[in-house]
Amino acid sequence: MKRIEAIVGNEKVMAVNEALKKSGVGGCTILDAKGRGKGEKPKVQTGRGTERFSSEFSVRSNIITVVEDSEVDNVIKVILETASTGSIGDGKIFISPVSEAIDIGTKKRGEVAVV
């Protein structure tokens, strides 16, 4: 099994979630996050009058799912097709091995615990 963690812009999170559901991904966890990338510069926004606000961090969402090894390439493809605009700051995808999973309610172990 693999854990796939995708950090995407908030404006893309619902579309990515829907695309993952359509592709058969059983579940995911979505967390609110703030961060900055190496190539990103602080955003400057104009408020009322002459007020200016500078933020070093971009608001992002962290989408986490665990899938069978055979599904990894498909999940990556779905995320890239849905979240990529070709711009710096679109996000990142991280893939990690999962050695074990346990469903707390059913006490099932392994791949059946993440279905």
PDB file as gemmi writes it, atoms N, CA and C in Angstrom:
CRYST1    1.000    1.000    1.000  90.00  90.00  90.00 P 1                      
ATOM      1  N   MET A   1       0.844  -1.183   0.000  1.00  0.00           N  
ATOM      2  CA  MET A   1       0.000   0.000   0.000  1.00  0.00           C  
ATOM      3  C   MET A   1       0.880   1.233   0.000  1.00  0.00           C  
ATOM      4  N   LYS A   2       0.321   2.319  -0.497  1.00  0.00           N  
ATOM      5  CA  LYS A   2       1.030   3.593  -0.529  1.00  0.00           C  
ATOM      6  C   LYS A   2       0.130   4.696   0.010  1.00  0.00           C  
ATOM      7  N   ARG A   3       0.759   5.620   0.716  1.00  0.00           N  
ATOM      8  CA  ARG A   3       0.081   6.830   1.180  1.00  0.00           C  
ATOM      9  C   ARG A   3       0.416   7.918   0.164  1.00  0.00           C  
ATOM     10  N   ILE A   4      -0.614   8.534  -0.379  1.00  0.00           N  
ATOM     11  CA  ILE A   4      -0.428   9.620  -1.329  1.00  0.00           C  
ATOM     12  C   ILE A   4      -0.910  10.889  -0.670  1.00  0.00           C  
ATOM     13  N   GLU A   5      -0.027  11.863  -0.608  1.00  0.00           N  
ATOM     14  CA  GLU A   5      -0.339  13.145   0.015  1.00  0.00           C  
ATOM     15  C   GLU A   5      -0.174  14.224  -1.053  1.00  0.00           C  
ATOM     16  N   ALA A   6      -1.267  14.909  -1.351  1.00  0.00           N  
ATOM     17  CA  ALA A   6      -1.232  15.971  -2.363  1.00  0.00           C  
ATOM     18  C   ALA A   6      -1.533  17.297  -1.694  1.00  0.00           C  
ATOM     19  N   ILE A   7      -0.653  18.247  -1.899  1.00  0.00           N  
ATOM     20  CA  ILE A   7      -0.867  19.603  -1.386  1.00  0.00           C  
ATOM     21  C   ILE A   7      -1.287  20.442  -2.580  1.00  0.00           C  
ATOM     22  N   VAL A   8      -2.522  20.950  -2.521  1.00  0.00           N  
ATOM     23  CA  VAL A   8      -3.091  21.694  -3.643  1.00  0.00           C  
ATOM     24  C   VAL A   8      -3.713  22.985  -3.143  1.00  0.00           C  
ATOM     25  N   GLY A   9      -3.934  23.910  -4.059  1.00  0.00           N  
ATOM     26  CA  GLY A   9      -4.611  25.153  -3.719  1.00  0.00           C  
ATOM     27  C   GLY A   9      -6.047  24.883  -3.293  1.00  0.00           C  
ATOM     28  N   ASN A  10      -6.555  25.692  -2.374  1.00  0.00           N  
ATOM     29  CA  ASN A  10      -7.916  25.510  -1.866  1.00  0.00           C  
ATOM     30  C   ASN A  10      -8.962  25.521  -2.968  1.00  0.00           C  
ATOM     31  N   GLU A  11      -8.719  26.284  -4.022  1.00  0.00           N  
ATOM     32  CA  GLU A  11      -9.692  26.377  -5.104  1.00  0.00           C  
ATOM     33  C   GLU A  11      -9.790  25.074  -5.895  1.00  0.00           C  
ATOM     34  N   LYS A  12      -8.837  24.155  -5.718  1.00  0.00           N  
ATOM     35  CA  LYS A  12      -8.818  22.889  -6.457  1.00  0.00           C  
ATOM     36  C   LYS A  12      -9.268  21.695  -5.621  1.00  0.00           C  
ATOM     37  N   VAL A  13      -9.416  21.872  -4.324  1.00  0.00           N  
ATOM     38  CA  VAL A  13      -9.640  20.716  -3.444  1.00  0.00           C  
ATOM     39  C   VAL A  13     -10.943  19.985  -3.744  1.00  0.00           C  
ATOM     40  N   MET A  14     -12.024  20.685  -4.003  1.00  0.00           N  
ATOM     41  CA  MET A  14     -13.300  20.013  -4.280  1.00  0.00           C  
ATOM     42  C   MET A  14     -13.238  19.251  -5.599  1.00  0.00           C  
ATOM     43  N   ALA A  15     -12.618  19.844  -6.614  1.00  0.00           N  
ATOM     44  CA  ALA A  15     -12.496  19.175  -7.907  1.00  0.00           C  
ATOM     45  C   ALA A  15     -11.636  17.917  -7.788  1.00  0.00           C  
ATOM     46  N   VAL A  16     -10.537  18.000  -7.045  1.00  0.00           N  
ATOM     47  CA  VAL A  16      -9.672  16.827  -6.849  1.00  0.00           C  
ATOM     48  C   VAL A  16     -10.429  15.754  -6.084  1.00  0.00           C  
ATOM     49  N   ASN A  17     -11.150  16.134  -5.044  1.00  0.00           N  
ATOM     50  CA  ASN A  17     -11.925  15.174  -4.269  1.00  0.00           C  
ATOM     51  C   ASN A  17     -12.946  14.452  -5.146  1.00  0.00           C  
ATOM     52  N   GLU A  18     -13.674  15.196  -5.956  1.00  0.00           N  
ATOM     53  CA  GLU A  18     -14.676  14.587  -6.847  1.00  0.00           C  
ATOM     54  C   GLU A  18     -14.015  13.660  -7.867  1.00  0.00           C  
ATOM     55  N   ALA A  19     -12.893  14.070  -8.414  1.00  0.00           N  
ATOM     56  CA  ALA A  19     -12.184  13.244  -9.391  1.00  0.00           C  
ATOM     57  C   ALA A  19     -11.669  11.954  -8.749  1.00  0.00           C  
ATOM     58  N   LEU A  20     -11.189  12.046  -7.518  1.00  0.00           N  
ATOM     59  CA  LEU A  20     -10.720  10.849  -6.816  1.00  0.00           C  
ATOM     60  C   LEU A  20     -11.873   9.889  -6.558  1.00  0.00           C  
ATOM     61  N   LYS A  21     -13.032  10.429  -6.159  1.00  0.00           N  
ATOM     62  CA  LYS A  21     -14.208   9.566  -5.946  1.00  0.00           C  
ATOM     63  C   LYS A  21     -14.597   8.854  -7.238  1.00  0.00           C  
ATOM     64  N   LYS A  22     -14.630   9.600  -8.338  1.00  0.00           N  
ATOM     65  CA  LYS A  22     -15.000   9.012  -9.637  1.00  0.00           C  
ATOM     66  C   LYS A  22     -14.009   7.933 -10.077  1.00  0.00           C  
ATOM     67  N   SER A  23     -12.752   8.081  -9.661  1.00  0.00           N  
ATOM     68  CA  SER A  23     -11.736   7.109 -10.057  1.00  0.00           C  
ATOM     69  C   SER A  23     -11.742   5.869  -9.162  1.00  0.00           C  
ATOM     70  N   GLY A  24     -12.574   5.884  -8.116  1.00  0.00           N  
ATOM     71  CA  GLY A  24     -12.698   4.703  -7.266  1.00  0.00           C  
ATOM     72  C   GLY A  24     -11.925   4.750  -5.972  1.00  0.00           C  
ATOM     73  N   VAL A  25     -11.301   5.880  -5.641  1.00  0.00           N  
ATOM     74  CA  VAL A  25     -10.581   5.986  -4.371  1.00  0.00           C  
ATOM     75  C   VAL A  25     -11.607   5.925  -3.241  1.00  0.00           C  
ATOM     76  N   GLY A  26     -11.380   5.019  -2.300  1.00  0.00           N  
ATOM     77  CA  GLY A  26     -12.352   4.761  -1.243  1.00  0.00           C  
ATOM     78  C   GLY A  26     -12.542   5.886  -0.258  1.00  0.00           C  
ATOM     79  N   GLY A  27     -11.527   6.607   0.073  1.00  0.00           N  
ATOM     80  CA  GLY A  27     -11.648   7.682   1.056  1.00  0.00           C  
ATOM     81  C   GLY A  27     -10.405   8.536   1.078  1.00  0.00           C  
ATOM     82  N   CYS A  28     -10.540   9.685   1.692  1.00  0.00           N  
ATOM     83  CA  CYS A  28      -9.388  10.566   1.841  1.00  0.00           C  
ATOM     84  C   CYS A  28      -9.607  11.472   3.041  1.00  0.00           C  
ATOM     85  N   THR A  29      -8.542  12.058   3.493  1.00  0.00           N  
ATOM     86  CA  THR A  29      -8.571  13.035   4.573  1.00  0.00           C  
ATOM     87  C   THR A  29      -8.102  14.351   3.987  1.00  0.00           C  
ATOM     88  N   ILE A  30      -8.825  15.426   4.299  1.00  0.00           N  
ATOM     89  CA  ILE A  30      -8.466  16.741   3.785  1.00  0.00           C  
ATOM     90  C   ILE A  30      -8.200  17.662   4.968  1.00  0.00           C  
ATOM     91  N   LEU A  31      -7.019  18.260   4.971  1.00  0.00           N  
ATOM     92  CA  LEU A  31      -6.602  19.161   6.041  1.00  0.00           C  
ATOM     93  C   LEU A  31      -6.323  20.542   5.470  1.00  0.00           C  
ATOM     94  N   ASP A  32      -6.664  21.574   6.218  1.00  0.00           N  
ATOM     95  CA  ASP A  32      -6.298  22.937   5.837  1.00  0.00           C  
ATOM     96  C   ASP A  32      -4.833  23.144   6.180  1.00  0.00           C  
ATOM     97  N   ALA A  33      -4.134  23.856   5.320  1.00  0.00           N  
ATOM     98  CA  ALA A  33      -2.705  24.074   5.538  1.00  0.00           C  
ATOM     99  C   ALA A  33      -2.294  25.447   5.025  1.00  0.00           C  
ATOM    100  N   LYS A  34      -1.189  25.940   5.544  1.00  0.00           N  
ATOM    101  CA  LYS A  34      -0.544  27.149   5.034  1.00  0.00           C  
ATOM    102  C   LYS A  34       0.897  26.786   4.754  1.00  0.00           C  
ATOM    103  N   GLY A  35       1.457  27.383   3.729  1.00  0.00           N  
ATOM    104  CA  GLY A  35       2.842  27.075   3.435  1.00  0.00           C  
ATOM    105  C   GLY A  35       3.423  28.017   2.415  1.00  0.00           C  
ATOM    106  N   ARG A  36       4.692  27.794   2.138  1.00  0.00           N  
ATOM    107  CA  ARG A  36       5.371  28.580   1.121  1.00  0.00           C  
ATOM    108  C   ARG A  36       6.297  27.656   0.365  1.00  0.00           C  
ATOM    109  N   GLY A  37       6.429  27.926  -0.898  1.00  0.00           N  
ATOM    110  CA  GLY A  37       7.336  27.145  -1.730  1.00  0.00           C  
ATOM    111  C   GLY A  37       8.616  27.912  -1.977  1.00  0.00           C  
ATOM    112  N   LYS A  38       9.613  27.230  -2.457  1.00  0.00           N  
ATOM    113  CA  LYS A  38      10.902  27.850  -2.725  1.00  0.00           C  
ATOM    114  C   LYS A  38      10.782  28.958  -3.765  1.00  0.00           C  
ATOM    115  N   GLY A  39       9.978  28.732  -4.808  1.00  0.00           N  
ATOM    116  CA  GLY A  39       9.859  29.706  -5.888  1.00  0.00           C  
ATOM    117  C   GLY A  39       8.758  30.733  -5.701  1.00  0.00           C  
ATOM    118  N   GLU A  40       8.022  30.645  -4.597  1.00  0.00           N  
ATOM    119  CA  GLU A  40       6.901  31.564  -4.398  1.00  0.00           C  
ATOM    120  C   GLU A  40       7.341  32.801  -3.634  1.00  0.00           C  
ATOM    121  N   LYS A  41       6.778  33.934  -4.018  1.00  0.00           N  
ATOM    122  CA  LYS A  41       7.038  35.188  -3.327  1.00  0.00           C  
ATOM    123  C   LYS A  41       5.815  35.548  -2.497  1.00  0.00           C  
ATOM    124  N   PRO A  42       6.003  36.323  -1.415  1.00  0.00           N  
ATOM    125  CA  PRO A  42       4.850  36.740  -0.614  1.00  0.00           C  
ATOM    126  C   PRO A  42       3.818  37.470  -1.466  1.00  0.00           C  
ATOM    127  N   LYS A  43       2.545  37.224  -1.186  1.00  0.00           N  
ATOM    128  CA  LYS A  43       1.468  37.854  -1.936  1.00  0.00           C  
ATOM    129  C   LYS A  43       1.121  39.195  -1.311  1.00  0.00           C  
ATOM    130  N   VAL A  44       0.937  40.173  -2.149  1.00  0.00           N  
ATOM    131  CA  VAL A  44       0.552  41.500  -1.691  1.00  0.00           C  
ATOM    132  C   VAL A  44      -0.851  41.761  -2.204  1.00  0.00           C  
ATOM    133  N   GLN A  45      -1.748  42.103  -1.284  1.00  0.00           N  
ATOM    134  CA  GLN A  45      -3.134  42.363  -1.650  1.00  0.00           C  
ATOM    135  C   GLN A  45      -3.477  43.789  -1.259  1.00  0.00           C  
ATOM    136  N   THR A  46      -4.295  44.430  -2.085  1.00  0.00           N  
ATOM    137  CA  THR A  46      -4.725  45.780  -1.786  1.00  0.00           C  
ATOM    138  C   THR A  46      -6.071  45.713  -1.080  1.00  0.00           C  
ATOM    139  N   GLY A  47      -6.145  46.389   0.046  1.00  0.00           N  
ATOM    140  CA  GLY A  47      -7.397  46.450   0.793  1.00  0.00           C  
ATOM    141  C   GLY A  47      -8.084  47.770   0.529  1.00  0.00           C  
ATOM    142  N   ARG A  48      -8.907  48.198   1.466  1.00  0.00           N  
ATOM    143  CA  ARG A  48      -9.592  49.492   1.318  1.00  0.00           C  
ATOM    144  C   ARG A  48      -8.573  50.628   1.366  1.00  0.00           C  
ATOM    145  N   GLY A  49      -8.811  51.611   0.572  1.00  0.00           N  
ATOM    146  CA  GLY A  49      -7.927  52.779   0.575  1.00  0.00           C  
ATOM    147  C   GLY A  49      -6.509  52.402   0.220  1.00  0.00           C  
ATOM    148  N   THR A  50      -5.573  52.800   1.079  1.00  0.00           N  
ATOM    149  CA  THR A  50      -4.163  52.546   0.802  1.00  0.00           C  
ATOM    150  C   THR A  50      -3.609  51.374   1.600  1.00  0.00           C  
ATOM    151  N   GLU A  51      -4.463  50.669   2.340  1.00  0.00           N  
ATOM    152  CA  GLU A  51      -3.969  49.539   3.127  1.00  0.00           C  
ATOM    153  C   GLU A  51      -3.410  48.458   2.215  1.00  0.00           C  
ATOM    154  N   ARG A  52      -2.308  47.848   2.645  1.00  0.00           N  
ATOM    155  CA  ARG A  52      -1.740  46.732   1.902  1.00  0.00           C  
ATOM    156  C   ARG A  52      -1.423  45.626   2.897  1.00  0.00           C  
ATOM    157  N   PHE A  53      -1.663  44.430   2.486  1.00  0.00           N  
ATOM    158  CA  PHE A  53      -1.424  43.286   3.350  1.00  0.00           C  
ATOM    159  C   PHE A  53      -0.485  42.337   2.631  1.00  0.00           C  
ATOM    160  N   SER A  54       0.573  41.950   3.294  1.00  0.00           N  
ATOM    161  CA  SER A  54       1.529  41.024   2.701  1.00  0.00           C  
ATOM    162  C   SER A  54       1.529  39.728   3.510  1.00  0.00           C  
ATOM    163  N   SER A  55       1.350  38.617   2.826  1.00  0.00           N  
ATOM    164  CA  SER A  55       1.336  37.322   3.492  1.00  0.00           C  
ATOM    165  C   SER A  55       2.452  36.458   2.926  1.00  0.00           C  
ATOM    166  N   GLU A  56       3.244  35.894   3.807  1.00  0.00           N  
ATOM    167  CA  GLU A  56       4.330  35.039   3.358  1.00  0.00           C  
ATOM    168  C   GLU A  56       3.814  33.650   2.972  1.00  0.00           C  
ATOM    169  N   PHE A  57       2.653  33.263   3.509  1.00  0.00           N  
ATOM    170  CA  PHE A  57       2.160  31.906   3.314  1.00  0.00           C  
ATOM    171  C   PHE A  57       0.946  31.870   2.403  1.00  0.00           C  
ATOM    172  N   SER A  58       0.879  30.823   1.595  1.00  0.00           N  
ATOM    173  CA  SER A  58      -0.275  30.575   0.746  1.00  0.00           C  
ATOM    174  C   SER A  58      -1.191  29.591   1.464  1.00  0.00           C  
ATOM    175  N   VAL A  59      -2.489  29.744   1.271  1.00  0.00           N  
ATOM    176  CA  VAL A  59      -3.453  28.827   1.859  1.00  0.00           C  
ATOM    177  C   VAL A  59      -3.586  27.632   0.937  1.00  0.00           C  
ATOM    178  N   ARG A  60      -3.462  26.454   1.485  1.00  0.00           N  
ATOM    179  CA  ARG A  60      -3.476  25.210   0.728  1.00  0.00           C  
ATOM    180  C   ARG A  60      -4.366  24.190   1.429  1.00  0.00           C  
ATOM    181  N   SER A  61      -4.602  23.093   0.722  1.00  0.00           N  
ATOM    182  CA  SER A  61      -5.262  21.936   1.310  1.00  0.00           C  
ATOM    183  C   SER A  61      -4.355  20.734   1.122  1.00  0.00           C  
ATOM    184  N   ASN A  62      -4.371  19.868   2.112  1.00  0.00           N  
ATOM    185  CA  ASN A  62      -3.560  18.669   2.102  1.00  0.00           C  
ATOM    186  C   ASN A  62      -4.522  17.486   1.977  1.00  0.00           C  
ATOM    187  N   ILE A  63      -4.480  16.793   0.861  1.00  0.00           N  
ATOM    188  CA  ILE A  63      -5.359  15.653   0.611  1.00  0.00           C  
ATOM    189  C   ILE A  63      -4.535  14.388   0.795  1.00  0.00           C  
ATOM    190  N   ILE A  64      -4.989  13.514   1.693  1.00  0.00           N  
ATOM    191  CA  ILE A  64      -4.244  12.295   2.009  1.00  0.00           C  
ATOM    192  C   ILE A  64      -5.131  11.084   1.741  1.00  0.00           C  
ATOM    193  N   THR A  65      -4.581  10.099   1.058  1.00  0.00           N  
ATOM    194  CA  THR A  65      -5.297   8.847   0.839  1.00  0.00           C  
ATOM    195  C   THR A  65      -4.289   7.702   0.852  1.00  0.00           C  
ATOM    196  N   VAL A  66      -4.784   6.505   1.124  1.00  0.00           N  
ATOM    197  CA  VAL A  66      -3.964   5.296   1.074  1.00  0.00           C  
ATOM    198  C   VAL A  66      -4.606   4.360   0.072  1.00  0.00           C  
ATOM    199  N   VAL A  67      -3.804   3.882  -0.882  1.00  0.00           N  
ATOM    200  CA  VAL A  67      -4.325   3.020  -1.942  1.00  0.00           C  
ATOM    201  C   VAL A  67      -3.403   1.818  -2.136  1.00  0.00           C  
ATOM    202  N   GLU A  68      -3.936   0.815  -2.830  1.00  0.00           N  
ATOM    203  CA  GLU A  68      -3.115  -0.338  -3.209  1.00  0.00           C  
ATOM    204  C   GLU A  68      -2.033   0.123  -4.180  1.00  0.00           C  
ATOM    205  N   ASP A  69      -0.924  -0.571  -4.189  1.00  0.00           N  
ATOM    206  CA  ASP A  69       0.197  -0.210  -5.065  1.00  0.00           C  
ATOM    207  C   ASP A  69      -0.232  -0.080  -6.522  1.00  0.00           C  
ATOM    208  N   SER A  70      -1.134  -0.944  -6.958  1.00  0.00           N  
ATOM    209  CA  SER A  70      -1.561  -0.942  -8.356  1.00  0.00           C  
ATOM    210  C   SER A  70      -2.358   0.306  -8.732  1.00  0.00           C  
ATOM    211  N   GLU A  71      -2.854   1.049  -7.759  1.00  0.00           N  
ATOM    212  CA  GLU A  71      -3.672   2.240  -8.014  1.00  0.00           C  
ATOM    213  C   GLU A  71      -2.880   3.554  -7.991  1.00  0.00           C  
ATOM    214  N   VAL A  72      -1.624   3.498  -7.596  1.00  0.00           N  
ATOM    215  CA  VAL A  72      -0.837   4.716  -7.404  1.00  0.00           C  
ATOM    216  C   VAL A  72      -0.755   5.562  -8.670  1.00  0.00           C  
ATOM    217  N   ASP A  73      -0.388   4.979  -9.786  1.00  0.00           N  
ATOM    218  CA  ASP A  73      -0.236   5.748 -11.019  1.00  0.00           C  
ATOM    219  C   ASP A  73      -1.547   6.403 -11.437  1.00  0.00           C  
ATOM    220  N   ASN A  74      -2.662   5.692 -11.287  1.00  0.00           N  
ATOM    221  CA  ASN A  74      -3.965   6.248 -11.632  1.00  0.00           C  
ATOM    222  C   ASN A  74      -4.310   7.436 -10.737  1.00  0.00           C  
ATOM    223  N   VAL A  75      -4.068   7.317  -9.439  1.00  0.00           N  
ATOM    224  CA  VAL A  75      -4.377   8.405  -8.509  1.00  0.00           C  
ATOM    225  C   VAL A  75      -3.524   9.633  -8.825  1.00  0.00           C  
ATOM    226  N   ILE A  76      -2.254   9.420  -9.103  1.00  0.00           N  
ATOM    227  CA  ILE A  76      -1.371  10.535  -9.461  1.00  0.00           C  
ATOM    228  C   ILE A  76      -1.879  11.225 -10.721  1.00  0.00           C  
ATOM    229  N   LYS A  77      -2.256  10.427 -11.722  1.00  0.00           N  
ATOM    230  CA  LYS A  77      -2.775  10.983 -12.975  1.00  0.00           C  
ATOM    231  C   LYS A  77      -4.020  11.828 -12.724  1.00  0.00           C  
ATOM    232  N   VAL A  78      -4.932  11.332 -11.900  1.00  0.00           N  
ATOM    233  CA  VAL A  78      -6.164  12.061 -11.592  1.00  0.00           C  
ATOM    234  C   VAL A  78      -5.849  13.391 -10.900  1.00  0.00           C  
ATOM    235  N   ILE A  79      -4.955  13.367  -9.938  1.00  0.00           N  
ATOM    236  CA  ILE A  79      -4.597  14.601  -9.220  1.00  0.00           C  
ATOM    237  C   ILE A  79      -3.950  15.598 -10.175  1.00  0.00           C  
ATOM    238  N   LEU A  80      -2.996  15.144 -10.979  1.00  0.00           N  
ATOM    239  CA  LEU A  80      -2.317  16.045 -11.909  1.00  0.00           C  
ATOM    240  C   LEU A  80      -3.285  16.650 -12.920  1.00  0.00           C  
ATOM    241  N   GLU A  81      -4.167  15.817 -13.476  1.00  0.00           N  
ATOM    242  CA  GLU A  81      -5.129  16.323 -14.464  1.00  0.00           C  
ATOM    243  C   GLU A  81      -6.096  17.335 -13.863  1.00  0.00           C  
ATOM    244  N   THR A  82      -6.402  17.182 -12.586  1.00  0.00           N  
ATOM    245  CA  THR A  82      -7.394  18.043 -11.939  1.00  0.00           C  
ATOM    246  C   THR A  82      -6.784  19.299 -11.329  1.00  0.00           C  
ATOM    247  N   ALA A  83      -5.591  19.193 -10.765  1.00  0.00           N  
ATOM    248  CA  ALA A  83      -5.038  20.305  -9.997  1.00  0.00           C  
ATOM    249  C   ALA A  83      -4.003  21.146 -10.734  1.00  0.00           C  
ATOM    250  N   SER A  84      -3.411  20.614 -11.781  1.00  0.00           N  
ATOM    251  CA  SER A  84      -2.318  21.331 -12.438  1.00  0.00           C  
ATOM    252  C   SER A  84      -2.827  22.426 -13.373  1.00  0.00           C  
ATOM    253  N   THR A  85      -2.246  23.623 -13.195  1.00  0.00           N  
ATOM    254  CA  THR A  85      -2.497  24.730 -14.125  1.00  0.00           C  
ATOM    255  C   THR A  85      -1.226  25.065 -14.898  1.00  0.00           C  
ATOM    256  N   GLY A  86      -0.119  24.398 -14.521  1.00  0.00           N  
ATOM    257  CA  GLY A  86       1.163  24.673 -15.153  1.00  0.00           C  
ATOM    258  C   GLY A  86       1.915  25.820 -14.505  1.00  0.00           C  
ATOM    259  N   SER A  87       1.424  26.294 -13.373  1.00  0.00           N  
ATOM    260  CA  SER A  87       2.045  27.431 -12.689  1.00  0.00           C  
ATOM    261  C   SER A  87       2.845  26.983 -11.475  1.00  0.00           C  
ATOM    262  N   ILE A  88       3.848  27.787 -11.131  1.00  0.00           N  
ATOM    263  CA  ILE A  88       4.553  27.576  -9.869  1.00  0.00           C  
ATOM    264  C   ILE A  88       3.539  27.745  -8.756  1.00  0.00           C  
ATOM    265  N   GLY A  89       3.598  26.881  -7.762  1.00  0.00           N  
ATOM    266  CA  GLY A  89       2.678  26.991  -6.641  1.00  0.00           C  
ATOM    267  C   GLY A  89       1.437  26.130  -6.776  1.00  0.00           C  
ATOM    268  N   ASP A  90       1.346  25.310  -7.840  1.00  0.00           N  
ATOM    269  CA  ASP A  90       0.200  24.405  -7.986  1.00  0.00           C  
ATOM    270  C   ASP A  90       0.165  23.358  -6.880  1.00  0.00           C  
ATOM    271  N   GLY A  91       1.306  23.014  -6.318  1.00  0.00           N  
ATOM    272  CA  GLY A  91       1.340  22.055  -5.222  1.00  0.00           C  
ATOM    273  C   GLY A  91       2.357  20.959  -5.442  1.00  0.00           C  
ATOM    274  N   LYS A  92       2.265  19.952  -4.603  1.00  0.00           N  
ATOM    275  CA  LYS A  92       3.186  18.812  -4.643  1.00  0.00           C  
ATOM    276  C   LYS A  92       2.411  17.546  -4.336  1.00  0.00           C  
ATOM    277  N   ILE A  93       2.973  16.408  -4.783  1.00  0.00           N  
ATOM    278  CA  ILE A  93       2.457  15.095  -4.436  1.00  0.00           C  
ATOM    279  C   ILE A  93       3.615  14.311  -3.810  1.00  0.00           C  
ATOM    280  N   PHE A  94       3.336  13.701  -2.661  1.00  0.00           N  
ATOM    281  CA  PHE A  94       4.331  12.876  -1.980  1.00  0.00           C  
ATOM    282  C   PHE A  94       3.767  11.465  -1.852  1.00  0.00           C  
ATOM    283  N   ILE A  95       4.614  10.467  -2.061  1.00  0.00           N  
ATOM    284  CA  ILE A  95       4.198   9.071  -1.993  1.00  0.00           C  
ATOM    285  C   ILE A  95       5.095   8.354  -0.988  1.00  0.00           C  
ATOM    286  N   SER A  96       4.453   7.651  -0.046  1.00  0.00           N  
ATOM    287  CA  SER A  96       5.181   6.932   0.991  1.00  0.00           C  
ATOM    288  C   SER A  96       4.645   5.516   1.119  1.00  0.00           C  
ATOM    289  N   PRO A  97       5.498   4.567   1.468  1.00  0.00           N  
ATOM    290  CA  PRO A  97       5.008   3.200   1.701  1.00  0.00           C  
ATOM    291  C   PRO A  97       4.222   3.126   3.014  1.00  0.00           C  
ATOM    292  N   VAL A  98       3.217   2.264   3.026  1.00  0.00           N  
ATOM    293  CA  VAL A  98       2.435   1.993   4.241  1.00  0.00           C  
ATOM    294  C   VAL A  98       2.631   0.519   4.555  1.00  0.00           C  
ATOM    295  N   SER A  99       3.228   0.221   5.697  1.00  0.00           N  
ATOM    296  CA  SER A  99       3.506  -1.171   6.030  1.00  0.00           C  
ATOM    297  C   SER A  99       2.307  -1.873   6.653  1.00  0.00           C  
ATOM    298  N   GLU A 100       1.396  -1.128   7.257  1.00  0.00           N  
ATOM    299  CA  GLU A 100       0.232  -1.743   7.894  1.00  0.00           C  
ATOM    300  C   GLU A 100      -0.866  -0.713   8.050  1.00  0.00           C  
ATOM    301  N   ALA A 101      -2.107  -1.176   7.999  1.00  0.00           N  
ATOM    302  CA  ALA A 101      -3.269  -0.332   8.261  1.00  0.00           C  
ATOM    303  C   ALA A 101      -4.245  -1.142   9.098  1.00  0.00           C  
ATOM    304  N   ILE A 102      -4.874  -0.480  10.062  1.00  0.00           N  
ATOM    305  CA  ILE A 102      -5.837  -1.149  10.938  1.00  0.00           C  
ATOM    306  C   ILE A 102      -7.071  -0.275  11.053  1.00  0.00           C  
ATOM    307  N   ASP A 103      -8.235  -0.850  10.771  1.00  0.00           N  
ATOM    308  CA  ASP A 103      -9.506  -0.154  10.962  1.00  0.00           C  
ATOM    309  C   ASP A 103      -9.885  -0.304  12.430  1.00  0.00           C  
ATOM    310  N   ILE A 104     -10.000   0.793  13.132  1.00  0.00           N  
ATOM    311  CA  ILE A 104     -10.259   0.750  14.569  1.00  0.00           C  
ATOM    312  C   ILE A 104     -11.613   0.116  14.882  1.00  0.00           C  
ATOM    313  N   GLY A 105     -12.631   0.444  14.101  1.00  0.00           N  
ATOM    314  CA  GLY A 105     -13.971  -0.076  14.378  1.00  0.00           C  
ATOM    315  C   GLY A 105     -14.113  -1.566  14.128  1.00  0.00           C  
ATOM    316  N   THR A 106     -13.625  -2.022  12.965  1.00  0.00           N  
ATOM    317  CA  THR A 106     -13.789  -3.433  12.600  1.00  0.00           C  
ATOM    318  C   THR A 106     -12.598  -4.291  12.996  1.00  0.00           C  
ATOM    319  N   LYS A 107     -11.510  -3.654  13.342  1.00  0.00           N  
ATOM    320  CA  LYS A 107     -10.255  -4.321  13.695  1.00  0.00           C  
ATOM    321  C   LYS A 107      -9.626  -5.076  12.519  1.00  0.00           C  
ATOM    322  N   LYS A 108     -10.099  -4.794  11.293  1.00  0.00           N  
ATOM    323  CA  LYS A 108      -9.509  -5.417  10.111  1.00  0.00           C  
ATOM    324  C   LYS A 108      -8.127  -4.829   9.882  1.00  0.00           C  
ATOM    325  N   ARG A 109      -7.259  -5.663   9.300  1.00  0.00           N  
ATOM    326  CA  ARG A 109      -5.877  -5.252   9.046  1.00  0.00           C  
ATOM    327  C   ARG A 109      -5.549  -5.367   7.569  1.00  0.00           C  
ATOM    328  N   GLY A 110      -4.561  -4.563   7.151  1.00  0.00           N  
ATOM    329  CA  GLY A 110      -4.067  -4.646   5.785  1.00  0.00           C  
ATOM    330  C   GLY A 110      -4.927  -3.857   4.817  1.00  0.00           C  
ATOM    331  N   GLU A 111      -4.889  -4.278   3.564  1.00  0.00           N  
ATOM    332  CA  GLU A 111      -5.587  -3.539   2.499  1.00  0.00           C  
ATOM    333  C   GLU A 111      -7.091  -3.461   2.739  1.00  0.00           C  
ATOM    334  N   VAL A 112      -7.683  -4.474   3.358  1.00  0.00           N  
ATOM    335  CA  VAL A 112      -9.134  -4.440   3.605  1.00  0.00           C  
ATOM    336  C   VAL A 112      -9.509  -3.349   4.609  1.00  0.00           C  
ATOM    337  N   ALA A 113      -8.544  -2.872   5.368  1.00  0.00           N  
ATOM    338  CA  ALA A 113      -8.814  -1.812   6.351  1.00  0.00           C  
ATOM    339  C   ALA A 113      -8.949  -0.442   5.707  1.00  0.00           C  
ATOM    340  N   VAL A 114      -8.474  -0.291   4.481  1.00  0.00           N  
ATOM    341  CA  VAL A 114      -8.527   1.017   3.834  1.00  0.00           C  
ATOM    342  C   VAL A 114      -9.542   1.080   2.703  1.00  0.00           C  
ATOM    343  N   VAL A 115     -10.301   0.037   2.502  1.00  0.00           N  
ATOM    344  CA  VAL A 115     -11.290   0.014   1.418  1.00  0.00           C  
ATOM    345  C   VAL A 115     -12.516   0.830   1.799  1.00  0.00           C  
TER     346      VAL A 115                                                      
END                                                                             
